[in-house]
Amino acid sequence: MARTLTSGILDPRLRAGRAPAPHRHLVLGGARVPAVGTARLYVCGITPYDVTHLGHASTFVWADVLAAVLDATGVTPSVCRNITDVDDVLTTAARERGHHYDELALLQQARFEQHMRALRVATPAAEPHARHHVDAVQHLAAALLAAGRAYEHEGWVWFDGTGVPAAAGLERAEAERRLAEYGDAPDRPGQRDPLDVPVWQPSDEGHPAWPSPWGWGRPGWHAECAAMALAVHGAHVDVLVGGIDLAFPHHAYQAALAEAASGTAPFTTATLHVGEVRLDGEKMAKSTGNLVLVDDVLEHASPAALRLLLLDRPVGEPWDHTDAGLARAQERLERLFAAAAAPGPADAEAVQAGVDAALARLLDGLDVPGALAVAEQAGGEVARRLLHLLRLS
């Protein structure tokens, strides 16, 4: 069951309806997120074939803060975080370990959920699995074919991606390079252009397969997320969230697929692309083994210190993980706790002014360092409410 988000940053009188809350918008990358009703968040989740590293944790902790900040303004966040449990890398890992693909996925998902609980990440309202949305991918493929945005060849359904790089601000050569880097290899059967991506593909022996109008096969990666987002949130989301490495090709194609099938554009009002976590200057990734695992960090640091380490920086900037950085996060956490224990502002108006100042920083592109600075200087109730909002206490 999803937990209810309660930020605790606003004056309780505002939440009780005794006075109107200040009319504020969250701004991400120049885009204003709706300030009334429900905000639909789609968070690109894990491919559950291995343990959780800091790169994963960073994305999901930031998504959690995004939801909490929206909640603090009176907006109800509806968070969808998918599980990509139909993927060739998962199938390969399962075969190597002697598991069926879905068995390994469930085992790794359970470990991932333990990590999320340790890091105080709220349970999303929806957690769709790719293997439960194969029919949705088939409906997506049929809609794209009907709209003339896809074509079929011997069991493949290809999406025409010729306009996607330009929409993402990329030159063709760079787009082709990134597609190949993420497994969208060119010159596959029936592919007319290297920019086209599979919506549906035949399955070789040893890969999961489902019946379809085009033969036995499985979904393409980008199509899975497009179909799950459409199934849960409909034709539009308010914020699309993921690591910066997903901006292209994955998010660009996810949006293009959804727009082409639904006829609704844009697919998302805003995006939150979280900066990559590096180790010794190199991107932290399972494919390279260049990892720092959440389990290992939590052996000698508190979950709150790790959460603060991930958040006390500009959300979109890359950064290097070091032991010294973790120690600084622990020291800052102790200063924040000390500030929260101090008397702070003496009257309700002064408290609310401090809270408003901290919230204003968060609404300006999720400026967590700026909000922490306000709280640490004000102390008392202001610091306590911000620590509660950020789930650091």
Residue, then its C-alpha position, 0 to 999 in steps of 0.5 A: m500500500a502506498r504511503t501518504l505523503t505529508s510534508g509538514i512544511l506548511d502551517p497546519r492551519l493552511r492544511a486545515g483550510r482555515a486560510p488559503a495556501p500561497h499560490r506557488h509553482l514548482v519550476l523545473g528547467g524553466a517549465r512550471v509544474p501544475a499547482v492545482g490538483t494532481a501531479r502525475l510523475y513517471v519515474c523510470g525504475i530499475t531493470p532488476y538484475d543486480v543490486t542497487h548502487l548510488g546512481h540508482a539511489s540518487t534518482f529515486v531519492w530525488a524523485d521522492v523529494l520532488a513528490a514531497v515538495l509538490d505535496a508541500t504546495g497542496v498538490t497531490p503527487s501521483v508517482c508511477r515508478n516502473i520495473t523493467d523486467v523484460d530486458d535482454v540484460l535481465t534474461t542474460a543475467a538470469r541464465e548465468r545464475g540459473h534462474h528464470y528471468d522473472e524469478l531473478a527479477l522478483l528476488q532483485q526487486a525485493r532487495f531494491e525495495q529494502h534499500m528504498r525503505a532504508l533510504r526513506v523513499a515513499t512507496p509509489a502509487a503505481e509500480p507497473h511491471a513490463r511483463h504485466h504490460v505486454d498487451a499494452v505494448q501490443h496496443l501501442a504497436a497497433a496504434l502506431l501502425a494505424a497512424g502511419r508512424a510504424y512499419e512491420h517486417e517479418g515479426w518486427v514492428w519498427f517505430d519511425g524515429t527520424g524526427v526524434p533526434a532533432a526534437a531532442g536537439l541532437e545531430r544525427a551522428e550523435a544520436e546514432r552513437r547514443l542509440a548504439e551505446y544503449g543497445d539499439a543497434p543499426d541494420r537489424p531485420g527490416q530496419r529502414d533507418p538506424l534511428d528507428v527503434p523496435v516496438w515489438q521484436p521476435s524472440d530467439e530461443g531462451h528469451p521470453a516470448w508472447p503471442s502477438p499479431w506479428g508472431w511470438g516476440r517481446p516488447g522493445w525497451h522504449a516501447e515498454c515505458a511508453a506503454m506503461a506510462l500511457a496505461v497508468h497516467g494516460a497521454h500526458v505526465d507532468v514530470l518525467v524523471g530519470g537519470i541524465d543518461l536516460a534523456f536520449p535515447h530512452h526518454a526522447y523515444q518514450a515521449a515520441l512513441a506516446e505522442a505518436a500513438s495518442g495524438t497528444a503533445p507534449f507527452t510531459t510538461a517537465t523533466l527531472h534528469v538527475g546528474e550521474v554519480r561517478l567513481d574516480g571520474e567515471k560514470m557509476a554503472k553495472s555494465t562497467g562494474n564501477l559501483v558503490l553499493v547502497d548496502d556497503v555505504l549503509e554498513h558505516a553510515s546512517p541512511a539519513a547521511l546517505r540521503l543527504l549526500l545524494l541531495d546536498r547538491p544541484v540536482g542535474e550536475p554530475w558528481d564524484h562519490t568519495d569517503a570524504g564527501l560522505a563524512r562531510a554529509q554526516e557533519r552537515l546532518e549533525r549541524l542541521f540536527a543541532a540547528a533544529a534543536a536550537p530555539g529558532p524564531a520565537d513566533a508563528e509568523a517568523v517561523q512561517a516566513g522561514v519556512d516560506a523562504a526554504l520552500a521558495r528555494l525548493l520550488d526553484g528547481l529543487d534547490v536543496p542546498g539553498a533550502l538547507a542553508v535557510a533552515e540551518q541559519a533559522g534553526g528551530e521549527v524551520a529546520r525541523r519542518l525542512l528536515h521532515l520534508l526532506r525525510l532526514s529526520 
